[in-house]
Amino acid sequence: MTDQAVDVGGPAEAQSGRFFGRQRELRSLRADIERAGLDTISGRKAPRARVLLIAGRPGSGRTALAEELAREVAADYPDGVLRARLTEPGGRRVPMERVARELLDSLGIASPPGAGEDELTWMVREALTVRRMLLLLDDAGDAEQVDPLLPDNPDCLAVAVAEGPLTGISDVRPCTLGGMDSKSAIELLGTFTGSVRITVDPQAAESIAEECGGLPTALVLVGGWLAARPRASVAHVAKRLRALPDEGEQPKVGRPLARAFRLVYESLPSPAAGMLRMLSLAPGGIADGHTASALVGCSVQSAEATLGDLADLGFLRSAGDYYELPGALLPLARTLMRAHDRPADVQLGRARMLERTVRQLHSCRAITEPDGSPARRKLAGLPRELRFSTAPAAAEWLAIRLPALLASARIAVEDGGLDTLARRLVAALVRALAAHRGTEDAAPELYGLHQLVLGVAERRGLHREQAAALLNLADLDVSTGRTEEALARYRAALDAGRAANDPYATGRAMESVGGAYQELEDWQRAADWYGRALAERQARGEWADGARLYGRLGAVHTYAGRYGEALRNWRAAVSGYRRLGDLPSRARALSEVARVQEYAGRPEDSLHTCHEAVELARQTGDARLQAALQLRLADTLGRLGDPTAARLHRAMAERLLGPEGTEGSTYEIRSASAED
């Protein structure tokens, strides 16, 4: 997850490694940690984690203070600091389900795909009950975002960063931030200007601190402007700030930051100003050379140079190989974009950004393919800046960018005007995640992406894609035990497949409905749906799928104890595999015939069929299949009262597996329940 703070004091602090001012607030916060709570005073043990609130407007350095507090008290919380951002830059709330998943990922706990926020927040709280951690919740909108994450563990500490109070959470210790004190503000400004320019005119420096309202973000912008103009005097900047008129209906408390932003923005060359405005479109405020070049239509090299210049001026914060637009500045940049850029240009920039992201994701996936494959040949034709040198480098890029990529997909779908690009983006992201992390590990992210595809498909009436998304979501529901939900989705997929006249989706949905009923142990309905799917496959001449479905029917009838029906279907499966020349599948199907014969009280027939299956397996040359069938034969002989022959076949299975093989390494051939 991304644990970078939004409203830090600015690049000056990051560059110097120092924290400016706020010593009184730090002392107060540390004292609040030690101070007894209301429950302790009343003689009761505190039921939950202590909550400290750092309240202040964006740009006040509230997150920087929270991070400094976390650094100072980290030793008291040996299990570490857990971070979450509750509001995206620009004011959009982060869904609680996503917050909880990111916290669980940080704790190394797998979260079930498709789980609701109640289940996921419970998992977070449960995990924290056995840990001593500091939970830093940044940009909280209200108590409803904080309360579900608070663990029932007084050994944990929660530090919430918000703009206002957290009404509804008991015993919250608030620390309200205004501007920095004059001395600290001037000290921060001096990291840009040097001490001489401050010493020459200390009153002008105080005036700048006052005009900036003591806000670190505003001071960083003015400081960056001064650093870029070593001949400009501090007094000149103070005069220019005072002369700037207030803009529109800007709230009084927000004017210092808005005026500092305007001072520096108006000094930008036109290309840099345009890029800054368009960066407000970057998902999560995260941008690199590729994103910026696509948004404004310039080269990557030119974009990277401009991004560096904007970072030097304090508009951006460097975060390794990419930049972040601070949340306090994003609304100002977005307002300028709406005022100066034509809607058509904005939409074009967004489309170019999505297209570039799709190409990067294709490259990210292609690097995992073998040398000489079509994907690798296509990768070689891409521009050098879009290619990854190694698969680990691509995986690292995907991991770092994943929050922004998911946000990009979500925003593209919600936009509604770029649905074709949105669908391509989601498809490319699904393939990249599957290639680098595997479908099982990436299941939580894939679930959300399939939901996005479903939304676009329903909006556009794309029945084929709707069916595919529903099938994928239902499969993930089944994997996490939500069979009833899966059944409803499989039925909806069947309707969508019929509307699209898609035989694959229709047949797949029918079979999956049968599988869901089988999971629910409704054997009659399972057999009915498997039968429908079988008829569909046979009508289209899909004999391999038909043989497989005969086997699924045989398994369901076995579960239900209808051994006559089970034998008929398993024998039909054997006949189907014989026509197809599929020896391994035919051997497995014969093994199931033997199982049903044994259940039906025909042990001699079962033994004869087992021998036939073993002989077929020998013809395949598959040692593991032969070993599994030898073990099945040994079990049958044991139940027939011939332990000597049973030991012989068991030893034969061990020889087939070799010196490193064990009985557990063979694959079991069975379709009956585990209780059988």
C-alpha positions as CSV (number, residue, x, y, z in Angstrom):
1,M,0.0,0.0,0.0
2,T,1.1,3.6,-0.4
3,D,2.1,5.1,2.9
4,Q,3.3,8.4,1.8
5,A,1.8,11.4,3.6
6,V,-0.2,14.0,1.7
7,D,0.2,17.2,3.6
8,V,3.8,17.1,4.8
9,G,5.8,20.3,5.4
10,G,7.3,20.1,1.9
11,P,10.4,19.0,0.2
12,A,12.6,21.2,2.4
13,E,12.0,19.0,5.4
14,A,12.5,15.9,3.3
15,Q,15.8,17.1,1.9
16,S,17.2,18.3,5.2
17,G,15.8,15.4,7.2
18,R,14.6,17.9,9.8
19,F,11.3,18.6,11.4
20,F,10.5,22.3,11.9
21,G,8.6,23.7,14.9
22,R,5.5,22.1,16.5
23,Q,7.4,21.2,19.7
24,R,4.6,22.4,21.9
25,E,2.2,20.2,20.0
26,L,4.5,17.2,20.1
27,R,4.8,17.6,23.9
28,S,1.1,17.8,24.3
29,L,0.5,14.7,22.1
30,R,3.0,12.7,24.0
31,A,1.5,13.8,27.3
32,D,-2.0,12.7,26.0
33,I,-0.6,9.2,25.3
34,E,0.4,8.9,29.0
35,R,-2.6,10.6,30.4
36,A,-5.3,8.3,31.9
37,G,-8.4,7.9,29.9
38,L,-12.0,8.2,31.2
39,D,-12.3,4.4,31.7
40,T,-9.0,4.2,33.7
41,I,-10.1,7.1,35.9
42,S,-13.4,5.3,36.6
43,G,-11.5,2.1,37.5
44,R,-12.3,0.2,34.3
45,K,-9.7,-1.2,31.9
46,A,-9.7,0.8,28.6
47,P,-11.7,-1.3,26.1
48,R,-10.1,0.1,22.9
49,A,-7.0,1.8,21.6
50,R,-6.4,5.3,22.6
51,V,-7.2,7.8,19.8
52,L,-5.2,11.0,19.3
53,L,-6.6,13.6,16.8
54,I,-4.4,16.0,14.8
55,A,-6.8,18.5,13.3
56,G,-5.9,21.1,10.8
57,R,-6.5,22.3,7.3
58,P,-4.6,20.7,4.3
59,G,-1.2,22.4,4.0
60,S,-0.8,23.0,7.8
61,G,1.7,20.2,8.2
62,R,-0.7,18.0,10.1
63,T,0.5,14.7,8.5
64,A,4.2,15.8,9.0
65,L,3.4,16.2,12.7
66,A,1.7,12.8,12.8
67,E,4.7,11.2,11.2
68,E,7.1,12.9,13.6
69,L,5.1,11.7,16.5
70,A,5.1,8.2,15.1
71,R,8.9,8.4,14.7
72,E,9.4,9.6,18.3
73,V,7.2,6.9,20.0
74,A,7.9,4.0,17.6
75,A,10.0,2.3,20.2
76,D,6.9,1.9,22.4
77,Y,5.1,0.0,19.7
78,P,7.4,-2.9,18.8
79,D,5.0,-4.4,16.2
80,G,5.5,-1.3,14.0
81,V,3.5,1.6,12.5
82,L,0.5,0.8,10.3
83,R,-0.6,3.5,7.9
84,A,-3.7,4.1,5.8
85,R,-5.0,7.1,3.8
86,L,-8.8,7.5,4.2
87,T,-9.3,10.2,1.6
88,E,-7.7,10.5,-1.8
89,P,-6.1,13.8,-3.0
90,G,-9.0,15.9,-4.3
91,G,-11.5,14.8,-1.6
92,R,-12.8,11.4,-2.8
93,R,-13.2,9.0,0.1
94,V,-11.3,5.8,-0.1
95,P,-13.8,2.9,0.2
96,M,-13.4,1.2,3.6
97,E,-13.1,-2.2,1.9
98,R,-10.0,-0.9,0.1
99,V,-8.5,0.6,3.2
100,A,-9.0,-2.6,5.1
101,R,-7.4,-4.7,2.4
102,E,-4.4,-2.4,2.3
103,L,-4.0,-2.7,6.0
104,L,-4.3,-6.5,5.9
105,D,-1.7,-6.6,3.1
106,S,0.7,-4.5,5.3
107,L,0.2,-7.1,8.0
108,G,0.8,-10.0,5.7
109,I,-2.7,-11.3,6.0
110,A,-4.6,-12.5,2.9
111,S,-8.0,-11.0,2.5
112,P,-10.8,-13.0,0.8
113,P,-11.8,-11.6,-2.6
114,G,-15.2,-10.0,-2.7
115,A,-15.5,-9.8,1.1
116,G,-17.5,-6.8,2.4
117,E,-16.2,-4.0,4.5
118,D,-17.7,-5.4,7.7
119,E,-15.8,-8.7,7.4
120,L,-12.5,-6.9,6.3
121,T,-12.6,-4.3,9.1
122,W,-13.3,-7.1,11.6
123,M,-10.2,-8.9,10.3
124,V,-8.1,-5.8,10.8
125,R,-9.4,-5.3,14.4
126,E,-8.9,-9.0,15.1
127,A,-5.3,-8.8,13.8
128,L,-4.5,-5.8,16.0
129,T,-5.8,-7.4,19.2
130,V,-2.6,-9.5,19.4
131,R,-0.2,-6.7,18.4
132,R,1.2,-3.6,19.9
133,M,1.1,-1.1,17.0
134,L,0.6,2.5,16.2
135,L,-2.2,3.0,13.6
136,L,-1.8,6.2,11.6
137,L,-5.0,7.2,9.8
138,D,-4.4,10.0,7.4
139,D,-7.0,12.4,5.9
140,A,-10.0,11.1,7.9
141,G,-13.3,12.7,6.9
142,D,-15.2,11.8,10.0
143,A,-15.6,9.3,12.8
144,E,-17.3,6.8,10.5
145,Q,-14.1,6.2,8.7
146,V,-12.0,5.8,11.8
147,D,-14.2,3.9,14.2
148,P,-14.4,0.6,12.2
149,L,-10.6,0.3,12.3
150,L,-10.1,0.8,16.0
151,P,-8.9,-2.4,17.7
152,D,-10.2,-3.6,21.1
153,N,-6.7,-3.4,22.4
154,P,-5.6,-0.6,24.8
155,D,-1.9,-1.5,23.9
156,C,-2.4,0.0,20.5
157,L,-2.5,3.7,19.7
158,A,-4.5,5.3,16.9
159,V,-3.4,8.7,15.5
160,A,-6.0,10.2,13.2
161,V,-5.3,13.2,10.9
162,A,-8.4,15.2,10.0
163,E,-9.7,18.6,9.2
164,G,-12.3,18.7,11.9
165,P,-13.4,16.8,15.1
166,L,-14.2,13.1,15.2
167,T,-17.6,13.4,16.8
168,G,-18.9,10.0,17.9
169,I,-15.6,8.5,19.2
170,S,-15.3,8.7,22.9
171,D,-12.2,10.0,24.8
172,V,-10.5,11.5,21.6
173,R,-7.5,13.7,22.5
174,P,-7.5,16.5,19.9
175,C,-4.5,18.7,18.9
176,T,-5.6,21.5,16.6
177,L,-3.0,23.0,14.3
178,G,-2.9,26.6,13.0
179,G,0.1,28.2,11.5
180,M,3.7,27.6,12.6
181,D,5.2,30.0,15.0
182,S,7.2,32.8,13.4
183,K,10.6,31.5,14.4
184,S,10.0,28.0,12.9
185,A,8.4,29.5,9.8
186,I,11.4,31.7,9.2
187,E,13.7,28.8,9.8
188,L,11.9,26.7,7.2
189,L,12.0,29.6,4.7
190,G,15.7,29.9,5.4
191,T,16.4,26.4,4.1
192,F,15.6,27.7,0.7
193,T,17.0,31.2,0.8
194,G,20.0,30.7,3.0
195,S,20.6,32.6,6.2
196,V,22.1,35.8,4.6
197,R,18.9,36.9,2.8
198,I,17.0,36.4,6.0
199,T,19.5,38.2,8.1
200,V,19.5,41.2,5.7
201,D,15.8,41.8,6.1
202,P,14.3,39.8,9.1
203,Q,11.2,41.9,9.1
204,A,10.4,41.0,5.5
205,A,10.9,37.3,6.4
206,E,8.4,37.7,9.3
207,S,6.0,39.4,6.9
208,I,6.3,36.5,4.5
209,A,5.6,34.1,7.3
210,E,2.6,36.1,8.3
211,E,1.3,36.4,4.7
212,C,1.6,32.6,4.4
213,G,-0.3,32.1,7.6
214,G,2.5,30.0,8.9
215,L,1.4,27.2,6.6
216,P,4.4,24.9,5.7
217,T,3.1,24.2,2.2
218,A,2.7,27.9,1.4
219,L,6.2,28.7,2.9
220,V,7.7,25.9,0.7
221,L,6.2,27.4,-2.4
222,V,7.5,30.9,-1.6
223,G,10.8,29.4,-0.6
224,G,11.1,27.5,-3.9
225,W,10.4,30.7,-5.8
226,L,13.1,32.5,-3.9
227,A,15.6,29.6,-4.4
228,A,15.0,29.8,-8.1
229,R,15.8,33.6,-8.1
230,P,18.9,34.2,-6.0
231,R,18.9,37.9,-6.8
232,A,15.3,38.5,-5.7
233,S,15.0,40.1,-2.2
234,V,12.8,38.7,0.6
235,A,11.2,42.1,0.8
236,H,10.2,42.0,-2.8
237,V,8.4,38.7,-2.3
238,A,6.7,40.0,0.8
239,K,5.5,43.1,-1.1
240,R,4.2,40.9,-4.0
241,L,2.3,38.6,-1.7
242,R,0.6,41.5,0.0
243,A,-0.4,43.0,-3.4
244,L,-2.1,39.9,-4.6
245,P,-5.9,40.3,-4.6
246,D,-8.1,37.6,-3.0
247,E,-9.6,35.3,-5.6
248,G,-13.4,34.7,-5.9
249,E,-15.0,33.0,-2.9
250,Q,-11.9,31.5,-1.5
251,P,-12.4,30.9,2.3
252,K,-10.4,33.3,4.5
253,V,-8.5,30.4,6.1
254,G,-7.5,29.1,2.6
255,R,-6.3,32.4,1.2
256,P,-2.6,32.3,2.4
257,L,-2.0,29.0,0.5
258,A,-4.0,30.1,-2.5
259,R,-2.0,33.4,-2.8
260,A,1.4,31.6,-2.4
261,F,0.3,29.2,-5.0
262,R,-0.8,31.9,-7.4
263,L,2.5,33.9,-6.9
264,V,4.6,30.9,-8.0
265,Y,2.2,29.6,-10.6
266,E,2.1,33.0,-12.4
267,S,5.9,32.9,-12.7
268,L,5.9,29.5,-14.6
269,P,6.6,29.2,-18.3
270,S,3.4,28.3,-20.2
271,P,4.4,24.6,-20.8
272,A,5.1,24.1,-17.1
273,A,1.9,25.9,-16.1
274,G,-0.1,23.7,-18.5
275,M,1.5,20.5,-17.1
276,L,0.8,21.5,-13.5
277,R,-2.9,22.1,-14.4
278,M,-3.1,18.7,-16.2
279,L,-1.4,16.8,-13.4
280,S,-4.6,17.3,-11.4
281,L,-5.9,14.5,-13.7
282,A,-3.2,12.0,-12.5
283,P,-4.9,9.3,-10.4
284,G,-4.1,9.7,-6.8
285,G,-1.9,12.8,-7.7
286,I,0.9,10.4,-8.7
287,A,2.8,11.1,-11.9
288,D,6.0,10.2,-13.6
289,G,7.5,11.2,-17.0
290,H,5.1,8.9,-18.9
291,T,2.0,10.2,-17.2
292,A,3.0,13.8,-17.6
293,S,4.1,13.4,-21.2
294,A,0.9,11.8,-22.2
295,L,-1.2,14.4,-20.4
296,V,0.4,17.4,-22.2
297,G,1.6,15.6,-25.4
298,C,5.4,16.1,-25.1
299,S,8.4,13.8,-25.0
300,V,9.1,11.8,-21.8
301,Q,12.5,13.5,-21.4
302,S,10.9,16.9,-21.6
303,A,8.2,15.9,-19.2
304,E,10.7,14.6,-16.7
305,A,12.7,17.9,-16.8
306,T,9.5,19.9,-16.2
307,L,8.5,17.6,-13.3
308,G,11.9,18.2,-11.7
309,D,11.5,22.0,-12.1
310,L,8.0,21.8,-10.5
311,A,9.4,19.8,-7.6
312,D,12.1,22.3,-7.0
313,L,9.4,25.0,-6.7
314,G,7.5,23.0,-4.2
315,F,4.5,22.1,-6.4
316,L,5.5,18.4,-6.3
317,R,7.1,16.0,-3.9
318,S,9.6,13.5,-5.1
319,A,8.9,9.9,-4.1
320,G,11.7,7.9,-5.7
321,D,11.1,7.5,-9.5
322,Y,7.8,9.3,-9.5
323,Y,6.2,12.5,-8.0
324,E,3.2,13.3,-6.0
325,L,1.0,16.4,-6.2
326,P,0.2,17.3,-2.5
327,G,-3.4,17.0,-1.7
328,A,-3.5,20.6,-0.4
329,L,-2.5,21.8,-3.9
330,L,-4.5,19.5,-6.1
331,P,-7.8,21.4,-5.8
332,L,-6.0,24.7,-6.7
333,A,-4.5,23.1,-9.8
334,R,-7.8,21.5,-10.8
335,T,-9.6,24.9,-10.5
336,L,-7.0,26.4,-12.8
337,M,-7.5,23.5,-15.3
338,R,-11.2,24.1,-15.5
339,A,-10.7,27.8,-16.0
340,H,-7.9,27.7,-18.6
341,D,-8.1,24.3,-20.5
342,R,-10.8,23.4,-23.0
343,P,-12.9,20.3,-22.1
344,A,-11.8,18.7,-25.4
345,D,-8.2,19.2,-24.5
346,V,-8.7,17.8,-21.0
347,Q,-10.5,14.7,-22.4
348,L,-7.7,14.2,-25.0
349,G,-5.1,14.4,-22.3
350,R,-7.0,11.9,-20.2
351,A,-7.3,9.6,-23.2
352,R,-3.6,9.8,-24.0
353,M,-2.7,9.0,-20.4
354,L,-5.0,5.9,-20.4
355,E,-3.5,4.8,-23.7
356,R,0.0,5.1,-22.4
357,T,-0.9,3.2,-19.3
358,V,-2.4,0.4,-21.4
359,R,0.8,0.1,-23.4
360,Q,2.9,0.1,-20.2
361,L,0.8,-2.7,-18.8
362,H,1.1,-4.7,-22.0
363,S,4.9,-4.3,-21.7
364,C,4.7,-5.3,-18.0
365,R,3.0,-8.6,-18.9
366,A,5.0,-9.3,-22.1
367,I,8.3,-9.4,-20.2
368,T,7.1,-12.5,-18.4
369,E,6.6,-14.4,-21.6
370,P,9.3,-16.8,-23.0
371,D,11.9,-15.4,-25.4
372,G,10.8,-15.7,-29.0
373,S,7.1,-15.7,-28.1
374,P,4.7,-13.4,-30.0
375,A,4.3,-11.2,-27.0
376,R,8.1,-10.7,-26.6
377,R,8.4,-10.0,-30.3
378,K,5.7,-7.3,-30.0
379,L,7.5,-6.0,-26.9
380,A,10.7,-5.5,-28.9
381,G,8.8,-3.2,-31.3
382,L,7.8,-0.8,-28.5
383,P,9.7,2.4,-27.8
384,R,12.6,1.9,-25.4
385,E,11.1,4.0,-22.7
386,L,8.0,1.8,-22.6
387,R,10.0,-1.5,-22.2
388,F,11.1,-3.2,-19.0
389,S,14.5,-4.7,-18.9
390,T,13.6,-7.7,-16.6
391,A,10.6,-9.3,-15.2
392,P,11.5,-8.3,-11.6
393,A,11.8,-4.7,-12.7
394,A,8.3,-4.9,-14.2
395,A,6.9,-6.6,-11.1
396,E,8.4,-3.8,-8.9
397,W,6.8,-1.2,-11.2
398,L,3.5,-2.9,-11.0
399,A,3.6,-3.2,-7.2
400,I,4.6,0.5,-6.6
401,R,2.0,1.8,-9.2
402,L,-0.8,-0.6,-8.3
403,P,-2.8,1.9,-6.1
404,A,-2.6,4.5,-8.9
405,L,-3.4,2.0,-11.6
406,L,-6.5,0.8,-9.7
407,A,-7.6,4.4,-9.2
408,S,-7.0,5.1,-12.9
409,A,-9.2,2.2,-13.8
410,R,-11.9,3.2,-11.4
411,I,-11.9,6.9,-12.6
412,A,-11.9,5.9,-16.2
413,V,-15.0,3.7,-15.7
414,E,-16.8,6.3,-13.7
415,D,-16.0,9.0,-16.4
416,G,-18.2,7.2,-18.9
417,G,-16.8,9.0,-21.9
418,L,-13.8,6.7,-22.5
419,D,-15.4,3.3,-22.0
420,T,-13.4,1.6,-24.8
421,L,-10.1,2.8,-23.3
422,A,-11.4,1.9,-19.8
423,R,-12.2,-1.6,-20.9
424,R,-8.7,-2.0,-22.5
425,L,-7.1,-0.6,-19.3
426,V,-8.9,-3.1,-17.0
427,A,-8.2,-6.0,-19.3
428,A,-4.5,-5.1,-19.5
429,L,-4.3,-4.7,-15.7
430,V,-6.0,-8.1,-15.1
431,R,-3.5,-9.8,-17.4
432,A,-0.5,-8.1,-15.8
433,L,-1.6,-9.0,-12.3
434,A,-2.2,-12.6,-13.3
435,A,1.2,-12.8,-15.0
436,H,3.2,-11.4,-12.1
437,R,1.2,-12.5,-9.0
438,G,-1.0,-15.3,-10.2
439,T,-4.7,-15.3,-10.2
440,E,-5.0,-16.6,-6.6
441,D,-2.7,-14.0,-5.0
442,A,-4.2,-11.2,-7.1
443,A,-7.8,-12.4,-6.5
444,P,-8.9,-9.4,-4.3
445,E,-7.7,-6.9,-6.9
446,L,-9.2,-9.0,-9.8
447,Y,-12.5,-9.1,-8.1
448,G,-12.7,-5.3,-8.0
449,L,-11.6,-5.1,-11.7
450,H,-14.2,-7.6,-12.8
451,Q,-16.8,-5.4,-11.0
452,L,-15.6,-2.4,-13.1
453,V,-15.9,-4.4,-16.3
454,L,-19.4,-5.5,-15.3
455,G,-20.4,-1.8,-14.7
456,V,-19.2,-0.8,-18.2
457,A,-20.8,-3.8,-19.8
458,E,-24.2,-3.1,-18.2
459,R,-24.0,0.6,-19.1
460,R,-23.2,-0.1,-22.7
461,G,-25.4,-3.2,-23.2
462,L,-22.3,-5.4,-23.9
463,H,-23.9,-8.8,-23.1
464,R,-20.8,-10.9,-24.0
465,E,-18.6,-8.9,-21.6
466,Q,-21.3,-8.8,-19.0
467,A,-21.4,-12.6,-19.1
468,A,-17.7,-12.9,-18.8
469,A,-17.5,-10.5,-15.9
470,L,-20.3,-12.3,-14.1
471,L,-18.7,-15.7,-14.6
472,N,-15.3,-14.4,-13.3
473,L,-17.0,-12.8,-10.2
474,A,-19.0,-16.0,-9.5
475,D,-15.9,-18.1,-9.7
476,L,-14.2,-15.9,-7.1
477,D,-17.3,-16.1,-4.9
478,V,-17.2,-19.9,-5.0
479,S,-13.6,-19.9,-4.0
480,T,-14.4,-18.0,-0.9
481,G,-17.5,-20.0,0.1
482,R,-20.2,-17.5,-1.1
483,T,-22.0,-20.1,-3.1
484,E,-25.4,-18.6,-3.0
485,E,-24.1,-15.3,-4.4
486,A,-22.2,-17.2,-7.0
487,L,-25.3,-19.1,-8.0
488,A,-27.2,-15.8,-8.6
489,R,-24.3,-14.5,-10.7
490,Y,-24.0,-17.7,-12.8
491,R,-27.8,-17.5,-13.6
492,A,-27.3,-13.8,-14.6
493,A,-24.4,-14.8,-16.8
494,L,-26.5,-17.4,-18.5
495,D,-29.1,-14.7,-19.3
496,A,-26.4,-12.4,-20.6
497,G,-24.8,-15.2,-22.7
498,R,-28.1,-16.0,-24.3
499,A,-28.7,-12.3,-25.0
500,A,-25.3,-12.2,-26.7
501,N,-25.9,-15.5,-28.5
502,D,-22.6,-16.7,-27.1
503,P,-22.5,-20.5,-27.0
504,Y,-19.4,-20.6,-24.9
505,A,-20.7,-18.3,-22.1
506,T,-24.1,-20.2,-22.2
507,G,-22.6,-23.6,-21.8
508,R,-20.1,-22.4,-19.2
509,A,-22.8,-20.8,-17.2
510,M,-25.0,-23.9,-17.3
511,E,-22.2,-26.1,-16.1
512,S,-21.3,-23.6,-13.4
513,V,-24.9,-23.4,-12.1
514,G,-24.7,-27.2,-11.8
515,G,-21.4,-26.9,-10.0
516,A,-22.9,-24.4,-7.5
517,Y,-25.9,-26.7,-6.8
518,Q,-23.4,-29.5,-6.3
519,E,-21.5,-27.4,-3.8
520,L,-24.8,-26.8,-2.0
521,E,-25.4,-30.6,-2.1
522,D,-28.6,-30.2,-4.1
523,W,-27.9,-33.2,-6.2
524,Q,-31.1,-33.2,-8.2
525,R,-30.7,-29.7,-9.4
526,A,-27.0,-30.2,-10.0
527,A,-27.7,-33.2,-12.2
528,D,-30.5,-31.3,-14.1
529,W,-28.1,-28.4,-15.0
530,Y,-25.3,-30.7,-15.9
531,G,-27.7,-32.5,-18.2
532,R,-28.7,-29.2,-19.9
533,A,-25.0,-28.3,-20.3
534,L,-24.3,-31.8,-21.8
535,A,-27.1,-31.4,-24.3
536,E,-25.7,-28.0,-25.4
537,R,-22.2,-29.4,-25.8
538,Q,-23.4,-32.4,-27.8
539,A,-25.5,-30.3,-30.1
540,R,-22.4,-28.3,-31.0
541,G,-20.2,-31.4,-31.4
542,E,-18.0,-30.6,-28.4
543,W,-17.2,-34.2,-27.5
544,A,-14.4,-33.6,-25.1
545,D,-16.6,-31.3,-23.0
546,G,-19.4,-33.8,-23.3
547,A,-17.2,-36.6,-21.9
548,R,-16.2,-34.4,-19.0
549,L,-19.8,-33.5,-18.3
550,Y,-20.7,-37.2,-18.3
551,G,-18.1,-37.5,-15.5
552,R,-19.6,-34.6,-13.5
553,L,-23.1,-36.2,-13.8
554,G,-21.6,-39.5,-12.6
555,A,-20.0,-37.8,-9.6
556,V,-23.3,-36.1,-8.7
557,H,-25.2,-39.4,-8.9
558,T,-22.5,-41.0,-6.8
559,Y,-23.0,-38.4,-4.1
560,A,-26.7,-38.9,-4.2
561,G,-26.3,-42.7,-3.9
562,R,-27.9,-43.4,-7.3
563,Y,-25.2,-45.9,-8.3
564,G,-27.0,-47.2,-11.4
565,E,-27.2,-43.7,-12.9
566,A,-23.7,-43.0,-11.8
567,L,-22.4,-46.1,-13.6
568,R,-24.2,-45.3,-16.8
569,N,-22.7,-41.8,-16.9
570,W,-19.2,-42.8,-16.0
571,R,-19.3,-45.5,-18.7
572,A,-20.5,-42.9,-21.1
573,A,-17.5,-40.8,-20.1
574,V,-15.2,-43.8,-20.7
575,S,-16.7,-44.3,-24.2
576,G,-16.3,-40.6,-25.0
577,Y,-12.7,-40.6,-24.0
578,R,-12.1,-43.8,-26.0
579,R,-13.5,-42.0,-29.1
580,L,-11.2,-39.1,-28.5
581,G,-8.2,-41.3,-27.9
582,D,-7.6,-39.7,-24.5
583,L,-6.0,-42.5,-22.5
584,P,-5.3,-40.7,-19.2
585,S,-8.8,-39.4,-18.9
586,R,-10.2,-42.8,-19.9
587,A,-8.1,-44.4,-17.1
588,R,-9.3,-41.9,-14.5
589,A,-12.9,-42.4,-15.6
590,L,-12.5,-46.2,-15.3
591,S,-11.1,-45.7,-11.8
592,E,-14.4,-43.9,-10.9
593,V,-16.4,-46.7,-12.4
594,A,-14.5,-49.1,-10.1
595,R,-15.3,-46.8,-7.1
596,V,-19.0,-46.8,-7.9
597,Q,-19.0,-50.6,-8.4
598,E,-17.5,-51.0,-5.0
599,Y,-20.1,-48.6,-3.4
600,A,-22.8,-50.6,-5.2
601,G,-21.6,-53.9,-3.5
602,R,-19.9,-55.4,-6.5
603,P,-16.3,-55.8,-5.3
604,E,-15.3,-58.4,-8.0
605,D,-16.4,-56.1,-10.8
606,S,-14.6,-53.2,-9.1
607,L,-11.4,-55.3,-8.9
608,H,-11.6,-56.2,-12.6
609,T,-12.2,-52.5,-13.6
610,C,-9.3,-51.4,-11.4
611,H,-7.0,-53.8,-13.3
612,E,-8.3,-52.4,-16.6
613,A,-7.6,-48.8,-15.5
614,V,-4.1,-49.7,-14.3
615,E,-3.3,-51.3,-17.7
616,L,-4.5,-48.1,-19.5
617,A,-2.4,-46.0,-17.2
618,R,0.6,-48.1,-18.0
619,Q,0.1,-47.3,-21.7
620,T,0.1,-43.6,-21.0
621,G,3.6,-43.6,-19.5
622,D,2.4,-41.2,-16.8
623,A,4.1,-42.5,-13.6
624,R,2.1,-40.5,-11.2
625,L,-1.2,-41.6,-12.8
626,Q,0.0,-45.2,-12.6
627,A,1.0,-44.8,-9.0
628,A,-2.4,-43.3,-8.1
629,L,-4.2,-46.2,-9.7
630,Q,-2.0,-48.8,-8.1
631,L,-2.9,-47.3,-4.7
632,R,-6.6,-47.5,-5.7
633,L,-6.1,-51.1,-6.6
634,A,-4.3,-51.8,-3.3
635,D,-7.1,-50.3,-1.3
636,T,-9.6,-52.4,-3.2
637,L,-7.6,-55.6,-2.6
638,G,-7.3,-54.7,1.0
639,R,-11.0,-54.4,1.4
640,L,-11.4,-57.8,-0.4
641,G,-9.2,-59.5,2.2
642,D,-6.0,-59.9,0.1
643,P,-3.4,-57.9,2.1
644,T,-0.4,-59.6,0.4
645,A,-1.5,-58.4,-3.1
646,A,-2.4,-55.0,-1.6
647,R,1.2,-54.6,-0.2
648,L,2.6,-55.6,-3.6
649,H,0.7,-52.9,-5.5
650,R,1.5,-50.3,-2.8
651,A,5.2,-51.1,-3.2
652,M,4.8,-50.8,-6.9
653,A,3.3,-47.3,-6.5
654,E,6.3,-46.3,-4.3
655,R,8.7,-47.5,-7.0
656,L,6.9,-45.5,-9.7
657,L,7.2,-42.4,-7.6
658,G,11.0,-42.9,-7.1
659,P,13.2,-42.3,-4.1
660,E,11.8,-38.8,-3.4
661,G,8.1,-39.8,-3.9
662,T,5.7,-40.3,-1.0
663,E,2.1,-41.4,-0.9
664,G,1.1,-37.8,-0.4
665,S,2.7,-36.7,-3.6
666,T,0.4,-38.7,-5.9
667,Y,-2.8,-37.2,-7.0
668,E,-5.9,-38.8,-5.8
669,I,-8.5,-39.8,-8.3
670,R,-11.8,-39.3,-6.9
671,S,-15.0,-37.4,-7.4
672,A,-16.9,-38.5,-4.4
673,S,-17.1,-36.6,-1.1
674,A,-14.3,-36.6,1.4
675,E,-16.5,-38.6,3.8
676,D,-16.7,-41.5,1.3
